[in-house]
Amino acid sequence: MSDTNNLVPCNMFATPNSVENLQEYLSRFSGSEAAVATTCAMMAWNLACKLTSKSESETPQGADQPTE
């Protein structure tokens, strides 16, 4: 694997300027929509962390791992 990971953004969606901006956007949802939006956003965050970390030990491990 190379020393750098170049993740390419999907231009179909806006990119928040900060974590706070993302959290503010997520706070606009309510009920089950809020739960789904937050779950998907944080799963994407963890995937980005995994793809850009230098070692497996730097990747956070959650109790609920999605099946492949």
mmCIF file as gemmi writes it, N, C-alpha and C atoms, coordinates in Angstrom:
data_model
loop_
_atom_site.group_PDB
_atom_site.id
_atom_site.type_symbol
_atom_site.label_atom_id
_atom_site.label_alt_id
_atom_site.label_comp_id
_atom_site.label_asym_id
_atom_site.label_entity_id
_atom_site.label_seq_id
_atom_site.pdbx_PDB_ins_code
_atom_site.Cartn_x
_atom_site.Cartn_y
_atom_site.Cartn_z
_atom_site.occupancy
_atom_site.B_iso_or_equiv
_atom_site.pdbx_formal_charge
_atom_site.auth_seq_id
_atom_site.auth_asym_id
_atom_site.pdbx_PDB_model_num
ATOM 1 N N . MET Axp A 1 ? 0.844 -1.173 0 1 0 ? 1 A 1
ATOM 2 C CA . MET Axp A 1 ? 0 0 0 1 0 ? 1 A 1
ATOM 3 C C . MET Axp A 1 ? 0.894 1.242 0 1 0 ? 1 A 1
ATOM 4 N N . SER Axp A 2 ? 0.434 2.278 -0.648 1 0 ? 2 A 1
ATOM 5 C CA . SER Axp A 2 ? 1.225 3.506 -0.702 1 0 ? 2 A 1
ATOM 6 C C . SER Axp A 2 ? 1.143 4.271 0.613 1 0 ? 2 A 1
ATOM 7 N N . ASP Axp A 3 ? 2.032 5.259 0.771 1 0 ? 3 A 1
ATOM 8 C CA . ASP Axp A 3 ? 2.049 6.067 1.987 1 0 ? 3 A 1
ATOM 9 C C . ASP Axp A 3 ? 0.906 7.069 2.035 1 0 ? 3 A 1
ATOM 10 N N . THR Axp A 4 ? 0.282 7.317 0.914 1 0 ? 4 A 1
ATOM 11 C CA . THR Axp A 4 ? -0.814 8.285 0.894 1 0 ? 4 A 1
ATOM 12 C C . THR Axp A 4 ? -2.077 7.632 0.368 1 0 ? 4 A 1
ATOM 13 N N . ASN Axp A 5 ? -3.187 8.053 0.902 1 0 ? 5 A 1
ATOM 14 C CA . ASN Axp A 5 ? -4.499 7.617 0.435 1 0 ? 5 A 1
ATOM 15 C C . ASN Axp A 5 ? -5.216 8.832 -0.1 1 0 ? 5 A 1
ATOM 16 N N . ASN Axp A 6 ? -5.615 8.767 -1.34 1 0 ? 6 A 1
ATOM 17 C CA . ASN Axp A 6 ? -6.356 9.868 -1.922 1 0 ? 6 A 1
ATOM 18 C C . ASN Axp A 6 ? -7.817 9.468 -2.049 1 0 ? 6 A 1
ATOM 19 N N . LEU Axp A 7 ? -8.624 9.958 -1.131 1 0 ? 7 A 1
ATOM 20 C CA . LEU Axp A 7 ? -10.05 9.715 -1.2 1 0 ? 7 A 1
ATOM 21 C C . LEU Axp A 7 ? -10.662 10.773 -2.102 1 0 ? 7 A 1
ATOM 22 N N . VAL Axp A 8 ? -11.493 10.355 -3.022 1 0 ? 8 A 1
ATOM 23 C CA . VAL Axp A 8 ? -12.117 11.27 -3.967 1 0 ? 8 A 1
ATOM 24 C C . VAL Axp A 8 ? -13.539 11.555 -3.496 1 0 ? 8 A 1
ATOM 25 N N . PRO Axp A 9 ? -13.871 12.83 -3.271 1 0 ? 9 A 1
ATOM 26 C CA . PRO Axp A 9 ? -15.22 13.147 -2.804 1 0 ? 9 A 1
ATOM 27 C C . PRO Axp A 9 ? -16.27 12.869 -3.875 1 0 ? 9 A 1
ATOM 28 N N . CYS Axp A 10 ? -17.456 12.542 -3.436 1 0 ? 10 A 1
ATOM 29 C CA . CYS Axp A 10 ? -18.599 12.352 -4.321 1 0 ? 10 A 1
ATOM 30 C C . CYS Axp A 10 ? -19.285 13.709 -4.486 1 0 ? 10 A 1
ATOM 31 N N . ASN Axp A 11 ? -19.241 14.244 -5.679 1 0 ? 11 A 1
ATOM 32 C CA . ASN Axp A 11 ? -19.773 15.582 -5.918 1 0 ? 11 A 1
ATOM 33 C C . ASN Axp A 11 ? -21.292 15.671 -5.87 1 0 ? 11 A 1
ATOM 34 N N . MET Axp A 12 ? -21.958 14.53 -5.675 1 0 ? 12 A 1
ATOM 35 C CA . MET Axp A 12 ? -23.412 14.532 -5.565 1 0 ? 12 A 1
ATOM 36 C C . MET Axp A 12 ? -23.87 15.109 -4.215 1 0 ? 12 A 1
ATOM 37 N N . PHE Axp A 13 ? -22.94 15.137 -3.241 1 0 ? 13 A 1
ATOM 38 C CA . PHE Axp A 13 ? -23.282 15.581 -1.892 1 0 ? 13 A 1
ATOM 39 C C . PHE Axp A 13 ? -22.372 16.723 -1.458 1 0 ? 13 A 1
ATOM 40 N N . ALA Axp A 14 ? -22.911 17.602 -0.64 1 0 ? 14 A 1
ATOM 41 C CA . ALA Axp A 14 ? -22.124 18.712 -0.097 1 0 ? 14 A 1
ATOM 42 C C . ALA Axp A 14 ? -21.089 18.172 0.891 1 0 ? 14 A 1
ATOM 43 N N . THR Axp A 15 ? -20.008 18.902 1.051 1 0 ? 15 A 1
ATOM 44 C CA . THR Axp A 15 ? -18.979 18.561 2.028 1 0 ? 15 A 1
ATOM 45 C C . THR Axp A 15 ? -19.02 19.596 3.145 1 0 ? 15 A 1
ATOM 46 N N . PRO Axp A 16 ? -19.268 19.156 4.378 1 0 ? 16 A 1
ATOM 47 C CA . PRO Axp A 16 ? -19.296 20.117 5.486 1 0 ? 16 A 1
ATOM 48 C C . PRO Axp A 16 ? -17.912 20.726 5.71 1 0 ? 16 A 1
ATOM 49 N N . ASN Axp A 17 ? -17.896 21.932 6.239 1 0 ? 17 A 1
ATOM 50 C CA . ASN Axp A 17 ? -16.634 22.624 6.502 1 0 ? 17 A 1
ATOM 51 C C . ASN Axp A 17 ? -15.954 22.169 7.787 1 0 ? 17 A 1
ATOM 52 N N . SER Axp A 18 ? -16.713 21.515 8.672 1 0 ? 18 A 1
ATOM 53 C CA . SER Axp A 18 ? -16.17 21.082 9.956 1 0 ? 18 A 1
ATOM 54 C C . SER Axp A 18 ? -17.059 19.982 10.531 1 0 ? 18 A 1
ATOM 55 N N . VAL Axp A 19 ? -16.574 19.323 11.56 1 0 ? 19 A 1
ATOM 56 C CA . VAL Axp A 19 ? -17.373 18.324 12.263 1 0 ? 19 A 1
ATOM 57 C C . VAL Axp A 19 ? -18.595 18.999 12.882 1 0 ? 19 A 1
ATOM 58 N N . GLU Axp A 20 ? -18.405 20.19 13.4 1 0 ? 20 A 1
ATOM 59 C CA . GLU Axp A 20 ? -19.517 20.933 13.999 1 0 ? 20 A 1
ATOM 60 C C . GLU Axp A 20 ? -20.594 21.218 12.957 1 0 ? 20 A 1
ATOM 61 N N . ASN Axp A 21 ? -20.184 21.573 11.733 1 0 ? 21 A 1
ATOM 62 C CA . ASN Axp A 21 ? -21.124 21.834 10.65 1 0 ? 21 A 1
ATOM 63 C C . ASN Axp A 21 ? -21.902 20.566 10.304 1 0 ? 21 A 1
ATOM 64 N N . LEU Axp A 22 ? -21.221 19.419 10.287 1 0 ? 22 A 1
ATOM 65 C CA . LEU Axp A 22 ? -21.886 18.142 10.041 1 0 ? 22 A 1
ATOM 66 C C . LEU Axp A 22 ? -22.889 17.842 11.147 1 0 ? 22 A 1
ATOM 67 N N . GLN Axp A 23 ? -22.49 18.036 12.402 1 0 ? 23 A 1
ATOM 68 C CA . GLN Axp A 23 ? -23.381 17.771 13.528 1 0 ? 23 A 1
ATOM 69 C C . GLN Axp A 23 ? -24.6 18.688 13.5 1 0 ? 23 A 1
ATOM 70 N N . GLU Axp A 24 ? -24.408 19.931 13.108 1 0 ? 24 A 1
ATOM 71 C CA . GLU Axp A 24 ? -25.534 20.872 13.01 1 0 ? 24 A 1
ATOM 72 C C . GLU Axp A 24 ? -26.514 20.398 11.945 1 0 ? 24 A 1
ATOM 73 N N . TYR Axp A 25 ? -25.999 19.925 10.826 1 0 ? 25 A 1
ATOM 74 C CA . TYR Axp A 25 ? -26.865 19.429 9.759 1 0 ? 25 A 1
ATOM 75 C C . TYR Axp A 25 ? -27.634 18.197 10.235 1 0 ? 25 A 1
ATOM 76 N N . LEU Axp A 26 ? -26.949 17.281 10.912 1 0 ? 26 A 1
ATOM 77 C CA . LEU Axp A 26 ? -27.604 16.079 11.42 1 0 ? 26 A 1
ATOM 78 C C . LEU Axp A 26 ? -28.682 16.406 12.448 1 0 ? 26 A 1
ATOM 79 N N . SER Axp A 27 ? -28.511 17.497 13.178 1 0 ? 27 A 1
ATOM 80 C CA . SER Axp A 27 ? -29.49 17.871 14.208 1 0 ? 27 A 1
ATOM 81 C C . SER Axp A 27 ? -30.826 18.324 13.608 1 0 ? 27 A 1
ATOM 82 N N . ARG Axp A 28 ? -30.871 18.55 12.309 1 0 ? 28 A 1
ATOM 83 C CA . ARG Axp A 28 ? -32.116 18.95 11.64 1 0 ? 28 A 1
ATOM 84 C C . ARG Axp A 28 ? -33.09 17.784 11.492 1 0 ? 28 A 1
ATOM 85 N N . PHE Axp A 29 ? -32.579 16.559 11.629 1 0 ? 29 A 1
ATOM 86 C CA . PHE Axp A 29 ? -33.443 15.386 11.519 1 0 ? 29 A 1
ATOM 87 C C . PHE Axp A 29 ? -34.024 15.061 12.895 1 0 ? 29 A 1
ATOM 88 N N . SER Axp A 30 ? -35.139 14.319 12.891 1 0 ? 30 A 1
ATOM 89 C CA . SER Axp A 30 ? -35.727 13.922 14.173 1 0 ? 30 A 1
ATOM 90 C C . SER Axp A 30 ? -36.172 12.467 14.103 1 0 ? 30 A 1
ATOM 91 N N . GLY Axp A 31 ? -36.37 11.888 15.275 1 0 ? 31 A 1
ATOM 92 C CA . GLY Axp A 31 ? -36.865 10.517 15.372 1 0 ? 31 A 1
ATOM 93 C C . GLY Axp A 31 ? -35.959 9.509 14.693 1 0 ? 31 A 1
ATOM 94 N N . SER Axp A 32 ? -36.608 8.557 14.006 1 0 ? 32 A 1
ATOM 95 C CA . SER Axp A 32 ? -35.843 7.489 13.364 1 0 ? 32 A 1
ATOM 96 C C . SER Axp A 32 ? -34.977 8.021 12.228 1 0 ? 32 A 1
ATOM 97 N N . GLU Axp A 33 ? -35.387 9.119 11.588 1 0 ? 33 A 1
ATOM 98 C CA . GLU Axp A 33 ? -34.556 9.723 10.54 1 0 ? 33 A 1
ATOM 99 C C . GLU Axp A 33 ? -33.233 10.213 11.12 1 0 ? 33 A 1
ATOM 100 N N . ALA Axp A 34 ? -33.267 10.777 12.326 1 0 ? 34 A 1
ATOM 101 C CA . ALA Axp A 34 ? -32.047 11.249 12.983 1 0 ? 34 A 1
ATOM 102 C C . ALA Axp A 34 ? -31.129 10.082 13.297 1 0 ? 34 A 1
ATOM 103 N N . ALA Axp A 35 ? -31.71 8.987 13.762 1 0 ? 35 A 1
ATOM 104 C CA . ALA Axp A 35 ? -30.907 7.81 14.097 1 0 ? 35 A 1
ATOM 105 C C . ALA Axp A 35 ? -30.236 7.241 12.848 1 0 ? 35 A 1
ATOM 106 N N . VAL Axp A 36 ? -30.973 7.136 11.763 1 0 ? 36 A 1
ATOM 107 C CA . VAL Axp A 36 ? -30.417 6.593 10.518 1 0 ? 36 A 1
ATOM 108 C C . VAL Axp A 36 ? -29.361 7.539 9.949 1 0 ? 36 A 1
ATOM 109 N N . ALA Axp A 37 ? -29.644 8.843 9.911 1 0 ? 37 A 1
ATOM 110 C CA . ALA Axp A 37 ? -28.689 9.813 9.362 1 0 ? 37 A 1
ATOM 111 C C . ALA Axp A 37 ? -27.387 9.81 10.164 1 0 ? 37 A 1
ATOM 112 N N . THR Axp A 38 ? -27.489 9.807 11.478 1 0 ? 38 A 1
ATOM 113 C CA . THR Axp A 38 ? -26.3 9.819 12.329 1 0 ? 38 A 1
ATOM 114 C C . THR Axp A 38 ? -25.519 8.519 12.197 1 0 ? 38 A 1
ATOM 115 N N . THR Axp A 39 ? -26.222 7.394 12.169 1 0 ? 39 A 1
ATOM 116 C CA . THR Axp A 39 ? -25.555 6.102 12.01 1 0 ? 39 A 1
ATOM 117 C C . THR Axp A 39 ? -24.775 6.05 10.699 1 0 ? 39 A 1
ATOM 118 N N . CYS Axp A 40 ? -25.401 6.443 9.606 1 0 ? 40 A 1
ATOM 119 C CA . CYS Axp A 40 ? -24.73 6.394 8.302 1 0 ? 40 A 1
ATOM 120 C C . CYS Axp A 40 ? -23.563 7.376 8.236 1 0 ? 40 A 1
ATOM 121 N N . ALA Axp A 41 ? -23.737 8.568 8.796 1 0 ? 41 A 1
ATOM 122 C CA . ALA Axp A 41 ? -22.653 9.557 8.789 1 0 ? 41 A 1
ATOM 123 C C . ALA Axp A 41 ? -21.454 9.052 9.578 1 0 ? 41 A 1
ATOM 124 N N . MET Axp A 42 ? -21.699 8.456 10.738 1 0 ? 42 A 1
ATOM 125 C CA . MET Axp A 42 ? -20.593 7.99 11.575 1 0 ? 42 A 1
ATOM 126 C C . MET Axp A 42 ? -19.96 6.719 11.021 1 0 ? 42 A 1
ATOM 127 N N . MET Axp A 43 ? -20.738 5.875 10.341 1 0 ? 43 A 1
ATOM 128 C CA . MET Axp A 43 ? -20.15 4.715 9.668 1 0 ? 43 A 1
ATOM 129 C C . MET Axp A 43 ? -19.233 5.181 8.544 1 0 ? 43 A 1
ATOM 130 N N . ALA Axp A 44 ? -19.651 6.214 7.801 1 0 ? 44 A 1
ATOM 131 C CA . ALA Axp A 44 ? -18.81 6.772 6.739 1 0 ? 44 A 1
ATOM 132 C C . ALA Axp A 44 ? -17.551 7.39 7.336 1 0 ? 44 A 1
ATOM 133 N N . TRP Axp A 45 ? -17.686 8.063 8.48 1 0 ? 45 A 1
ATOM 134 C CA . TRP Axp A 45 ? -16.527 8.65 9.17 1 0 ? 45 A 1
ATOM 135 C C . TRP Axp A 45 ? -15.529 7.546 9.545 1 0 ? 45 A 1
ATOM 136 N N . ASN Axp A 46 ? -16.046 6.464 10.147 1 0 ? 46 A 1
ATOM 137 C CA . ASN Axp A 46 ? -15.168 5.359 10.553 1 0 ? 46 A 1
ATOM 138 C C . ASN Axp A 46 ? -14.503 4.701 9.345 1 0 ? 46 A 1
ATOM 139 N N . LEU Axp A 47 ? -15.24 4.584 8.24 1 0 ? 47 A 1
ATOM 140 C CA . LEU Axp A 47 ? -14.64 4.026 7.03 1 0 ? 47 A 1
ATOM 141 C C . LEU Axp A 47 ? -13.512 4.923 6.535 1 0 ? 47 A 1
ATOM 142 N N . ALA Axp A 48 ? -13.714 6.24 6.535 1 0 ? 48 A 1
ATOM 143 C CA . ALA Axp A 48 ? -12.659 7.173 6.119 1 0 ? 48 A 1
ATOM 144 C C . ALA Axp A 48 ? -11.447 7.045 7.041 1 0 ? 48 A 1
ATOM 145 N N . CYS Axp A 49 ? -11.691 6.897 8.345 1 0 ? 49 A 1
ATOM 146 C CA . CYS Axp A 49 ? -10.586 6.703 9.297 1 0 ? 49 A 1
ATOM 147 C C . CYS Axp A 49 ? -9.827 5.428 8.971 1 0 ? 49 A 1
ATOM 148 N N . LYS Axp A 50 ? -10.553 4.355 8.698 1 0 ? 50 A 1
ATOM 149 C CA . LYS Axp A 50 ? -9.922 3.073 8.388 1 0 ? 50 A 1
ATOM 150 C C . LYS Axp A 50 ? -9.107 3.17 7.101 1 0 ? 50 A 1
ATOM 151 N N . LEU Axp A 51 ? -9.655 3.812 6.091 1 0 ? 51 A 1
ATOM 152 C CA . LEU Axp A 51 ? -8.976 3.906 4.804 1 0 ? 51 A 1
ATOM 153 C C . LEU Axp A 51 ? -7.742 4.798 4.848 1 0 ? 51 A 1
ATOM 154 N N . THR Axp A 52 ? -7.713 5.732 5.779 1 0 ? 52 A 1
ATOM 155 C CA . THR Axp A 52 ? -6.584 6.664 5.838 1 0 ? 52 A 1
ATOM 156 C C . THR Axp A 52 ? -5.62 6.39 6.982 1 0 ? 52 A 1
ATOM 157 N N . SER Axp A 53 ? -5.926 5.418 7.851 1 0 ? 53 A 1
ATOM 158 C CA . SER Axp A 53 ? -5.014 5.113 8.954 1 0 ? 53 A 1
ATOM 159 C C . SER Axp A 53 ? -3.838 4.297 8.436 1 0 ? 53 A 1
ATOM 160 N N . LYS Axp A 54 ? -2.722 4.418 9.123 1 0 ? 54 A 1
ATOM 161 C CA . LYS Axp A 54 ? -1.509 3.72 8.706 1 0 ? 54 A 1
ATOM 162 C C . LYS Axp A 54 ? -1.469 2.29 9.209 1 0 ? 54 A 1
ATOM 163 N N . SER Axp A 55 ? -2.215 2.001 10.259 1 0 ? 55 A 1
ATOM 164 C CA . SER Axp A 55 ? -2.221 0.638 10.788 1 0 ? 55 A 1
ATOM 165 C C . SER Axp A 55 ? -3.616 0.295 11.289 1 0 ? 55 A 1
ATOM 166 N N . GLU Axp A 56 ? -3.871 -1 11.365 1 0 ? 56 A 1
ATOM 167 C CA . GLU Axp A 56 ? -5.161 -1.475 11.849 1 0 ? 56 A 1
ATOM 168 C C . GLU Axp A 56 ? -5.424 -1.045 13.288 1 0 ? 56 A 1
ATOM 169 N N . SER Axp A 57 ? -4.357 -0.897 14.094 1 0 ? 57 A 1
ATOM 170 C CA . SER Axp A 57 ? -4.529 -0.547 15.504 1 0 ? 57 A 1
ATOM 171 C C . SER Axp A 57 ? -5.059 0.866 15.686 1 0 ? 57 A 1
ATOM 172 N N . GLU Axp A 58 ? -4.943 1.705 14.671 1 0 ? 58 A 1
ATOM 173 C CA . GLU Axp A 58 ? -5.452 3.074 14.758 1 0 ? 58 A 1
ATOM 174 C C . GLU Axp A 58 ? -6.937 3.156 14.43 1 0 ? 58 A 1
ATOM 175 N N . THR Axp A 59 ? -7.513 2.069 13.925 1 0 ? 59 A 1
ATOM 176 C CA . THR Axp A 59 ? -8.901 2.064 13.514 1 0 ? 59 A 1
ATOM 177 C C . THR Axp A 59 ? -9.798 1.754 14.705 1 0 ? 59 A 1
ATOM 178 N N . PRO Axp A 60 ? -10.785 2.623 15.004 1 0 ? 60 A 1
ATOM 179 C CA . PRO Axp A 60 ? -11.686 2.359 16.127 1 0 ? 60 A 1
ATOM 180 C C . PRO Axp A 60 ? -12.533 1.123 15.854 1 0 ? 60 A 1
ATOM 181 N N . GLN Axp A 61 ? -12.765 0.337 16.875 1 0 ? 61 A 1
ATOM 182 C CA . GLN Axp A 61 ? -13.582 -0.859 16.739 1 0 ? 61 A 1
ATOM 183 C C . GLN Axp A 61 ? -14.894 -0.658 17.476 1 0 ? 61 A 1
ATOM 184 N N . GLY Axp A 62 ? -15.983 -0.836 16.796 1 0 ? 62 A 1
ATOM 185 C CA . GLY Axp A 62 ? -17.298 -0.715 17.403 1 0 ? 62 A 1
ATOM 186 C C . GLY Axp A 62 ? -17.844 -2.07 17.802 1 0 ? 62 A 1
ATOM 187 N N . ALA Axp A 63 ? -18.823 -2.06 18.661 1 0 ? 63 A 1
ATOM 188 C CA . ALA Axp A 63 ? -19.443 -3.299 19.107 1 0 ? 63 A 1
ATOM 189 C C . ALA Axp A 63 ? -20.248 -3.949 17.99 1 0 ? 63 A 1
ATOM 190 N N . ASP Axp A 64 ? -20.841 -3.125 17.151 1 0 ? 64 A 1
ATOM 191 C CA . ASP Axp A 64 ? -21.678 -3.633 16.071 1 0 ? 64 A 1
ATOM 192 C C . ASP Axp A 64 ? -20.984 -3.409 14.738 1 0 ? 64 A 1
ATOM 193 N N . GLN Axp A 65 ? -20.429 -4.459 14.19 1 0 ? 65 A 1
ATOM 194 C CA . GLN Axp A 65 ? -19.768 -4.395 12.901 1 0 ? 65 A 1
ATOM 195 C C . GLN Axp A 65 ? -20.728 -4.897 11.835 1 0 ? 65 A 1
ATOM 196 N N . PRO Axp A 66 ? -20.887 -4.129 10.744 1 0 ? 66 A 1
ATOM 197 C CA . PRO Axp A 66 ? -21.777 -4.604 9.673 1 0 ? 66 A 1
ATOM 198 C C . PRO Axp A 66 ? -21.223 -5.864 9.027 1 0 ? 66 A 1
ATOM 199 N N . THR Axp A 67 ? -22.101 -6.731 8.579 1 0 ? 67 A 1
ATOM 200 C CA . THR Axp A 67 ? -21.657 -7.944 7.903 1 0 ? 67 A 1
ATOM 201 C C . THR Axp A 67 ? -21.242 -7.584 6.487 1 0 ? 67 A 1
ATOM 202 N N . GLU Axp A 68 ? -20.328 -8.359 5.975 1 0 ? 68 A 1
ATOM 203 C CA . GLU Axp A 68 ? -19.828 -8.072 4.617 1 0 ? 68 A 1
ATOM 204 C C . GLU Axp A 68 ? -20.607 -8.811 3.58 1 0 ? 68 A 1
